[in-house]
Every structure is written in C-alpha cells, then in structure tokens.
Amino acid sequence: MDPPLGFRGNPVDHEKSQRWSAQGFSTRRYTVPDLLRLDAAALVLVGREVVTIPDAALANPTPCAGWTVLDLVRHMNSEHERVSALARGALSADAAGDQDPRDDFALIAARWVATLEQAGPQIAVPKVGREVPTHEVTAVHFVDMLVHRWDLARALGRPYAAPDELTRVALPIARRITGPGSGLNGPGGVYRPPLPEDPALDPVDNLAALLGRDPRWRTAS
C-alpha cells in the first residue's frame, strides 16, 4: 500500500503518531530534490505499466491481498489526489466516479510530484494525524511505487527489472522503514511484516519481500 497521505486538520491519533515516530529511519543523506527525482522516475515506470493494462486484465488479482489490478490503480490515484487536494486547499479530492483510472494516472502522478516539489519541510499524514518530514514521505513513496510496479508486473504476468540506480537507493530505505520499531509494518501499519531477503533473488523481488509481499508470487495461469 502507498504511504498514508492526505488532509491537514485531522484529529491527532497519538498512538499512530508514536508508531510513525518509532520507525527511526533517516534519509538525510539524500536531499528532497534527490528523493523527488527518484520518486518521479519510479512513477514513470509505474505509469508505463498502467497505460498498457488491457481491459481483460483489470480483474486480475495482485500480490496486494484482496485487490485486483483495477483496485490497485484506483488506490494509487486516490492517494495521490488526496495530497494534491491538500496542496490546493480543497476540502476533498476530485471524485473520479466511473472514469477509467488508467486514463488519468499520468496527470494525477504529475500533480503528486508538483505537490511535493512545492511542499515545505513537513507534510500532513492523515493516518498519523500530524505532519511528517517531507523527505521521509518522499522516500517511503519512492519505495512504494517501485513495489507497486512490481505488483502490477506480477499481476499482468510481465517481466520486471528495476534499474539498478533505483534499487541501490531503495533497498537501504526499505530496510530502515520496515526494521524493528517501525510503525509502517505489522499490526496497524500500512505493510505486512517484512519477509527475509534472499540473495538469490533479483533486488526488486527483495524490495517487495521487505514490504511484506511473497517475492515468488505469480498470477494463476
């Protein structure tokens, strides 16, 4: 799942706020512009998968338990739009209705990038109920998008090799954000508990494992 971003002004959930604070990871070795370039690159990769999803594959299951391909694309659009709504000062995100989410993914992703580019040092996280450093939100989202592209590739039965320059940065971030004490995985978190890395697997498969996916998951033939 994507990082839980959204509206300013939600009541503070102190338990969830403590969970986020306990994750104890640092991305200070990267500037926000560095992380934003990485995040934008990951979004381009996801967008290539989204725009080529055939109609017949929209109902395919994904490694995200209980979600179809269509559910996953709608989820990404919805989370990105909630952040854009925050930046615009809108009371709610634009309703997509019955519109095909594949058609708007690129535009919605561009609004997400523009929102983070214009953000201050903090951005509101609704499931936490307070603001979180923008560099942390961007780092988590970057990892999340690489894994969502993996989700789509597996659901569509496509090969997937993430660029080395992205996985080299993403793997250490994923290890930190899912390590002991993190509030992002396990009960009440946004990810399932991490699975062990396997040096025999491709780096992006290990990235998926760290976010709780079965790295050997395959769609039924």
C-alpha positions in Angstrom: 0.0 0.0 0.0 1.0 3.6 -0.5 2.1 5.8 2.4 -0.9 7.2 4.2 -1.0 10.8 2.9 -3.8 13.3 2.9 -5.6 16.1 4.6 -4.4 18.6 7.1 -6.5 19.1 10.2 -7.5 15.6 11.1 -7.7 14.9 14.8 -4.4 13.6 16.1 -4.2 9.9 16.8 -1.5 9.8 19.4 -0.9 6.0 19.2 -0.4 6.2 15.4 1.8 9.3 15.8 4.1 7.4 18.2 4.2 4.5 15.8 5.5 6.7 12.9 8.0 8.3 15.3 9.3 5.0 16.4 10.3 3.9 13.0 13.6 5.7 13.4 14.8 5.8 9.9 16.9 8.5 8.3 17.0 9.7 4.7 19.1 12.8 5.4 21.9 11.6 3.2 19.5 12.5 0.3 18.1 15.9 -0.3 14.4 16.3 -1.0 15.2 17.1 -4.7 17.3 13.9 -4.9 14.4 11.9 -3.5 11.9 13.6 -5.7 13.8 12.8 -8.8 13.9 9.2 -7.7 10.2 9.2 -6.9 9.4 10.8 -10.3 11.4 8.1 -12.1 9.5 5.4 -10.2 6.2 6.9 -11.1 7.2 6.9 -14.8 7.9 3.2 -14.5 4.5 2.6 -12.9 2.8 4.7 -15.5 4.2 2.6 -18.3 2.6 -0.4 -16.8 -0.7 1.3 -16.1 -1.2 2.7 -19.6 -0.7 -0.7 -21.2 -3.1 -2.7 -18.9 -5.5 -4.5 -21.2 -9.2 -4.4 -20.3 -9.2 -8.2 -19.8 -6.6 -7.9 -17.0 -8.3 -5.3 -14.8 -9.9 -8.0 -12.7 -6.6 -9.9 -12.3 -5.6 -10.5 -8.6 -2.4 -8.7 -7.4 0.1 -9.5 -4.7 -1.8 -6.9 -2.6 -4.2 -9.3 -0.8 -7.8 -8.8 -1.9 -7.0 -6.2 -4.5 -7.5 -6.5 -8.3 -5.4 -4.6 -10.8 -8.2 -2.1 -11.1 -8.3 -1.7 -7.3 -4.6 -1.0 -7.2 -4.6 1.7 -9.9 -7.6 3.4 -8.2 -5.8 3.2 -4.9 -2.7 5.0 -6.3 -4.8 7.6 -8.0 -6.8 8.2 -4.9 -3.9 8.6 -2.5 -2.1 11.0 -4.9 -5.2 13.1 -5.4 -5.7 13.5 -1.7 -2.3 15.1 -1.4 -3.0 17.3 -4.3 -6.2 18.4 -2.7 -4.3 19.3 0.4 -2.0 21.5 -1.6 -4.9 23.2 -3.3 -6.7 23.8 0.0 -9.6 21.8 -1.3 -12.0 20.1 1.1 -11.8 16.8 -0.8 -10.0 15.2 -3.6 -11.6 15.3 -7.1 -14.1 12.4 -7.5 -13.2 10.0 -10.3 -16.6 8.5 -10.5 -16.8 5.7 -13.1 -13.9 7.2 -15.1 -11.2 4.7 -16.2 -8.3 5.3 -13.7 -5.8 4.3 -16.4 -6.6 7.4 -18.3 -5.7 9.8 -15.6 -2.8 8.1 -13.9 -0.1 10.2 -15.6 -1.8 13.6 -14.9 -2.5 12.6 -11.3 1.1 11.4 -10.8 2.4 14.7 -12.2 0.2 16.6 -9.7 1.7 14.5 -6.9 5.2 15.4 -7.9 4.4 19.1 -8.2 2.8 19.0 -4.8 5.9 17.5 -3.1 8.1 19.9 -5.1 6.2 22.9 -3.7 5.8 21.4 -0.2 7.6 22.8 2.9 9.7 20.8 5.2 6.6 19.0 6.6 3.5 17.4 5.0 0.4 16.2 6.7 -0.2 12.4 7.1 -3.9 11.7 8.0 -3.5 8.3 9.4 -1.0 9.7 11.8 -2.9 12.9 12.4 0.1 15.2 12.2 2.8 16.5 9.8 5.8 14.3 8.9 9.1 15.5 7.3 8.6 15.8 3.6 11.9 13.9 2.9 10.6 10.9 4.8 7.2 10.9 3.0 9.0 11.2 -0.4 11.4 8.3 0.5 8.6 6.0 1.6 6.6 6.8 -1.5 9.6 6.2 -3.8 10.0 2.6 -2.4 6.2 2.1 -2.5 6.0 3.0 -6.2 8.8 0.6 -7.2 6.9 -2.2 -5.4 3.5 -1.2 -6.9 5.1 -1.5 -10.3 6.3 -5.0 -9.2 2.7 -5.7 -8.1 1.3 -4.8 -11.5 4.0 -6.6 -13.4 3.4 -9.8 -11.4 -0.4 -9.4 -11.8 -0.1 -9.0 -15.5 2.5 -11.8 -16.0 5.1 -9.4 -17.2 8.9 -9.4 -16.6 10.2 -6.7 -14.4 13.7 -5.5 -13.9 14.0 -2.2 -12.0 17.0 0.0 -12.9 20.0 -0.7 -10.6 20.4 3.0 -9.8 16.9 2.9 -8.2 17.1 -0.3 -6.3 20.5 0.6 -4.9 18.9 3.5 -3.1 15.5 1.9 -2.4 16.8 -1.3 -0.7 18.5 0.5 2.2 15.5 2.8 2.7 13.1 -0.2 2.7 15.3 -2.0 5.3 15.1 1.0 7.6 11.4 1.7 7.2 10.5 -1.9 7.8 13.0 -2.6 10.5 12.4 -3.3 14.2 10.4 -0.5 15.8 8.9 0.8 12.6 5.3 1.7 12.7 4.8 1.1 8.9 4.7 -2.7 9.0 2.9 -5.2 11.1 -0.3 -4.8 13.1 -1.9 -1.4 12.4 0.8 -0.5 9.9 0.5 0.0 6.1 2.6 -3.0 5.2 2.6 -6.6 6.3 5.6 -7.8 8.3 8.8 -8.0 6.2 9.9 -11.3 4.7 13.6 -12.3 4.7 15.7 -11.2 1.8 17.2 -13.9 -0.4 20.5 -13.1 -2.2 19.4 -15.5 -5.0 16.6 -13.2 -5.9 16.5 -10.0 -8.0 16.9 -6.8 -5.9 13.4 -5.7 -6.7 12.0 -9.1 -5.5 13.8 -8.5 -2.2 12.3 -5.0 -2.1 8.8 -6.5 -2.4 9.7 -9.0 0.3 10.7 -6.2 2.7 7.3 -4.7 2.2 5.6 -8.0 3.1 5.0 -9.4 -0.4 5.8 -13.0 -1.3 8.6 -12.5 -3.7 7.7 -15.7 -5.6 4.0 -14.7 -6.1 2.7 -15.4 -9.5 -0.7 -14.9 -11.1 -2.6 -18.1 -11.9 -2.1 -19.1 -15.5 
